[in-house]
Amino acid sequence: MKNNYQVAIVGGGPGGYVAAIRLNQLGVDTILFEKEKLGGVCLNYGCIPTKTLVANANLFEAIKNSEKFGIKCTKPEIDWEKIQTRKTNVVTNLVKGLQHIFSKRKIEICSKKIYKISSENNSHKLYFDKKNESFIEAKFIIIATGSGPKQLPNLKFDHKFILSSKDILSIEKIPKKLAIIGGGVIGC
C-alpha cells in the first residue's frame, strides 16, 4: 500500500465496490477500505443470501402446489443443510468473482478499519490504527459504510435466542416459531 491516492473509499459493499470499479475504469487512482468481507452486508449477510433462501422457499411452495398442474410430488421435504450449503456457495462464488475483478483491474483493497479522518489543505488523512499513527492520504473520500443489524436496548443479541440478521442466516435448524423485528429488505 502506498501513501497517497486520488480517492479513498471506506466500505466494500455495493456502493463502495461499484465506485471503486468505475473509478478504476476511468483511470482514477483508488484504494478501498473494507474491514470485513468484500461485498459488504448486501452480498455476504443481506440481499444475496436472503434472496437465495427466498428462491428455495418459492420452489418448495411451487412443488407443494404442483398437483394443480397435474404433477404429483408426494411429501416434498426440506434438506436444510443442503439449502445452507447452496446459499453459502452462491455467496462465495459472487465474492470470488468480485475479488477476481479487483485483482484483474489491480484495485487496491485494504482490510483495515478506519479510526479517524482529518482534513487540511484539500487533502484528507485516513488513519487505520488506534493510535492514529498509520494513515494514507487522499484528495477525495467516498464514505460507503452501509448498514448493520441494530440491537434494541432491552433485547441485546445473545446469538442463541435473540439473533441478528447475520446470525439467522447460519442457523442449523429451522425454528418452529420466529418473531422478526424490522420490515426492511433483510427482515422481509
Sequence and secondary structure as in RCSB ss.txt:
>XXXX:A:sequence
MKNNYQVAIVGGGPGGYVAAIRLNQLGVDTILFEKEKLGGVCLNYGCIPTKTLVANANLFEAIKNSEKFGIKCTK
PEIDWEKIQTRKTNVVTNLVKGLQHIFSKRKIEICSKKIYKISSENNSHKLYFDKKNESFIEAKFIIIATGSGPK
QLPNLKFDHKFILSSKDILSIEKIPKKLAIIGGGVIGC
>XXXX:A:secstr
  SEEEEEEE  SHHHHHHHHHHHHTT  EEEE SS TTHHHHHHSHHHHHHHHHHHHHHHHHHTGGGGT    S
    HHHHHHHHHHHHHHHHHHHHHHHHHHT EEE     EEEEETTEEEEE STTS  EEEEEEEEE       
 BTTB   SSSS  HHHHTT SS  S       STTT 
